Amino acid sequence: MDPKKLTVFGASAVAGQGLRPGEKTFAHIVAEHFNLQLKIVALPGASNHWLLRQIKIHCDENPKDFILVNWQTEDRDEWQDSAGKYHQITAHSLNLPAEFKERYQQWVLSLTEQRLDELKQAWHDNIFTLHNQLNNSKIKHLFFNYMYSLRKPKQTIDWHNSFVGPYDNNSSWYWYLVNCCGIQADEWYHFKQDGHEAWAEFLINYIQSNNLL
């Protein structure tokens, strides 16, 4: 059965930050092109931890959706406070609970090149595991990076065309627009309407060329 709904997961760019009121995100353009209902699940500053949790929750309840996932960089984390509330952690996090003060300082210092490389490898494995789980459940999906590619493993990995250039920075949303389309982002790395339109066109062509729908 063909999907009737498109669900898109991501952070601030997917939420539409950088657009003016009334302008359409790439997600709206893609959904309209394929005549799909649209749901956006996005949180500014979202980590891959948050995305992974939301995807699993959503797919358990909505296995017939086609899902698009915009993966974030590995230098983001998610912590749970003593009350059970989740917090998205970045190198620029503000207004964190007092209980995180010392932990946050240590975390920032821990983000060495070696640690980031370890996180890159871990997230590659986590995302590939999710891809296989979605395939096994026959959930149609397409992944793409926002800025930086995954770390390429030594062994051959089969993404079944369900990941846009996973090991190529220029296939990420950000660098595709900047380097291939000449479209510039704002100071927060968000795009205006022309960026969303160009990325929507790219995704539509990719989905059609690879028969993902």
N, C-alpha and C positions, 0 to 999 in steps of 0.2 A: 504494500500500500504506500503510495506517495505521501510524503509529509504535507500537512496542511498548515504547519506553523514553523516559523523560523525563530529560534531563540539565540541571542547574541550575548556572549559573556566578555567582560573586559573591565577596564578602569576608566579614568576620566575622559579619554578620547572617545571611547565607545559611548559614554554617557552624553557626549555632545559638547563638552567644554571647548570653547573656541568659536562656537557657532553663535549667530545672533538669533533672537527669538523668531520662530517660524521657519527657520532653515532646517533642512533635512540632513540627518546623519547618513553615512553610507549604508547603515543597516536598514533604514527606511527605504532607500532607493533599491537595494537588493530585494527586499521583501515585496515591494510593489512590482518589480520586474517579474518575479516568479509567482505572483499572485498568492503570497503566503501571509498569514497573520503574523504579526511581529511582537515579540517580547524581548525587552532589553534588560539584562541582569548585569549591572555595572556599578562600581563603587570607586570614586576618586581615591587614588593611592592604593588600590587593591593589590595584594600580593598573589602569587601563584597558589599559595596555600588557600586563600579565600576563594579563588576561582575553582580550584579542585573541589572544595567542599560544596560550592553552589552547583557545580555541574553534576556531581553525584546525586545530590538531593533532587535536582530537577529531573534528571534522566530516570530516576527510580519511579517518578510520578508521571513523566511525559515521554515515554520511550519512542513515540512516533514522530517527535519533532526532528527537524534538521537543525543542528547546532553549529554555530560559528564561535570560535574561541580565540581571543586576542591575548596571547601569553605575554607576561611582563618580564622584566629583567630579574635576575636571581638575587639582587641586592635589596630585596624586600622580604619582610617576614610578617608573621601573625602571632600575636601573643594573647593569652587568655588571662584576665585579671582575677583577683580573688573572689569576685562576684560572678564569675563565669562569662563576662562580656569579652568579646573579641576586639582586638585593636590591630590596625594595620600599621606596620613599622617600616619606616624608610629613614634614610640618612638625614632627612629634613623634618622628621616628625615633631610636632608641637603639641602642647597640652596633654601629654601622656600622664597617666596616674602616677602619683608620688611613689608608689610601690615599684615602679619600673625605672626609677632614676638611675640607680647604680647599674642595673642590668643593661639599660640602654647605653650608658657610657662604655661599658665593656663590649657590647655588641658592635658599636661603631668602630672601636679600635680593632676588633677581630676581623674586619673586612679587608684582609690583606689579599694580594693577588692570588696567593695559594688557596686561601679560603674561598674566594670567588670562583676559582677554577673547580674546586671540589663541589661547590653548589651548582655550577653549570652542569657537571656530570650527573649529579643527583637529580636535577630537574629534567634533564634529558631522559633519564630512566623512568622517572615518575610520569612524564607526559607520554612516553611510548607505552607504558603499562596501561594508561588510560585509553590510548588509541586502540590497543588490542581488546580491552574490555568492551569498548563501544562497538568494535567490529563483531565481537562474539555475540553481542546483544542486538546486532543488526541496526544500530543507531547511526544514521547518516550524520557525518560531521566533517568540518574543515577547520584546521588550525592555521594560525599565522602569528608571527612575532610582531611586536610593535616597533622595536628598535634594533636589537641585536640578535643574531642567529644563535642556535643551539651549538654546543660543542660537538663536532663531528666525531663519532666513535670509530674505532678501528675496524669493527665488523660491519658488514652491510646491513642496513636497516630498511625494511619495507614499510613505508607509510601509506601505500596503496593510493597515492595522489591525494591523501587527506591532510597534507601539510604543505603550505605554500613555501617553497624554498627553505626548508628548516635549517640548512647550513650555509645560507647565503644572505649576508647582511642586506644586499640590494633588493632582496625579495621581501624584506620587512616592510610594513606599512610606511614607516617614517622615511627610510632611505630610498624606497622606490619612488616616493613622491619628490624627494629632494634631488636625487641623482638622476632619475629617469624622466621625471616630468617637469623639473625646474620649479616646483611648488615649495614655497618656504613656510615653515611653521612659526608660531609666535614664541615668545620667550619661555613659555612653559611646554613647548614641543607639541602644541595642539594646532590643528589645521582649521582653516575656514571652509566655506562651502565648496570652493573649487577642489580642495584636497579630498573632501568626502566624496564628491562626484567622481573624481579620478580613481579613487580607491574602489568605489562601488563598481565602476566600469571594469576594472581589473578583475575583481572577484566574480562578477557575472560571467566574464569570458572564461575564467578559470573553471568555474563550476560547470559551464556548458561544455567546454572542451574535454573535461574529464568525466562527463556524464555522472556527476554527483547527485543530480536530482532527476 
